[in-house]
Amino acid sequence: MRDIREDLQERINFLSNQMSSARAAFDREVEQIEKEHESKLKGLKANLEAVNRLIGAEAKRLGNTADVPKAQPQPQAPKAEQPKPPKARPRIPLADLIGLQRAS
């Protein structure tokens, strides 16, 4: 009977190398996805902060002196009844609301 231990050992080494390569590729992909996620999350957080500032500025403009709570995710209401839009008010430029100066 022929001794196949050496052939089996070669096969183990080959498969082990393939597994290591696959794991390294997987780890690179996970790292890339995490970076993309962090980048998107950073942008969304910046947008949320801008909206919260706008809400605060609008509350001050309307005379509401109470602290404006942080925006909380709200459950979606059924869209059966749409509220009527409010009456037109004078438009204030967004830059003025958030305290930015325009370049002339």
C-alpha positions as a printed Julia matrix, in Angstrom:
104×3 Matrix{Float64}:
   0.0    0.0    0.0
   1.26   3.46  -0.93
   2.03   6.13   1.75
  -0.1    9.23   0.99
   0.72  11.28   4.1
   2.96  13.63   2.12
   0.24  14.22  -0.5
  -2.29  14.91   2.24
   0.09  17.33   3.95
   0.58  19.23   0.67
  -3.19  19.41   0.24
  -3.58  20.72   3.8
  -0.94  23.39   3.18
  -2.59  24.4   -0.12
  -6.04  24.67   1.47
  -4.62  26.52   4.46
  -3.03  29.1    2.14
  -6.31  29.52   0.24
  -8.19  30.01   3.5
  -5.67  32.61   4.67
  -5.95  34.49   1.38
  -9.76  34.41   1.51
  -9.74  35.65   5.11
  -7.39  38.53   4.23
  -9.61  39.55   1.29
 -12.68  39.37   3.54
 -11.0   41.54   6.18
 -10.08  44.15   3.55
 -13.68  44.24   2.3
 -15.05  44.63   5.83
 -12.61  47.47   6.52
 -13.64  49.23   3.3
 -17.34  48.88   4.14
 -16.74  50.23   7.64
 -14.9   53.27   6.22
 -17.76  53.95   3.79
 -20.27  53.57   6.61
 -18.39  56.01   8.84
 -18.13  58.51   5.98
 -21.87  58.37   5.28
 -22.68  58.54   8.99
 -20.48  61.61   9.39
 -22.34  63.38   6.59
 -25.73  62.45   8.03
 -24.72  63.68  11.49
 -23.6   67.0    9.98
 -26.96  67.33   8.22
 -28.8   66.53  11.46
 -26.83  69.18  13.32
 -27.64  71.74  10.62
 -31.35  70.89  10.84
 -31.26  71.19  14.63
 -29.63  74.63  14.31
 -32.32  75.68  11.85
 -35.05  74.47  14.19
 -33.46  76.44  17.03
 -33.19  79.57  14.9
 -36.78  79.22  13.75
 -37.96  78.75  17.33
 -36.13  81.93  18.36
 -37.55  83.82  15.39
 -41.06  82.79  16.36
 -40.49  83.84  19.96
 -40.28  80.38  21.47
 -37.79  80.76  24.32
 -38.05  77.16  25.54
 -35.18  74.83  24.75
 -35.67  72.98  21.5
 -35.34  69.23  22.09
 -33.08  67.12  19.88
 -34.83  65.62  16.9
 -36.05  62.11  17.58
 -36.98  59.64  14.87
 -40.74  59.59  14.56
 -42.82  56.66  13.33
 -44.32  57.22   9.92
 -47.97  58.21  10.05
 -50.35  56.95   7.38
 -50.58  59.4    4.49
 -54.38  59.28   4.29
 -54.86  62.89   5.46
 -52.38  65.51   4.36
 -52.26  68.65   6.54
 -52.87  71.93   4.77
 -49.74  73.98   4.14
 -49.32  77.01   6.43
 -50.06  80.49   5.16
 -47.21  82.15   3.3
 -44.74  84.02   5.5
 -41.94  86.33   4.45
 -38.99  84.29   3.2
 -35.75  84.59   5.18
 -32.61  83.37   3.41
 -31.21  80.17   4.86
 -27.79  81.74   5.34
 -29.36  84.47   7.52
 -31.19  81.88   9.62
 -28.06  79.96  10.49
 -25.89  83.04  10.91
 -23.77  82.78   7.78
 -22.65  85.86   5.92
 -23.01  86.08   2.19
 -20.04  86.89   0.01
 -20.72  90.07  -2.01
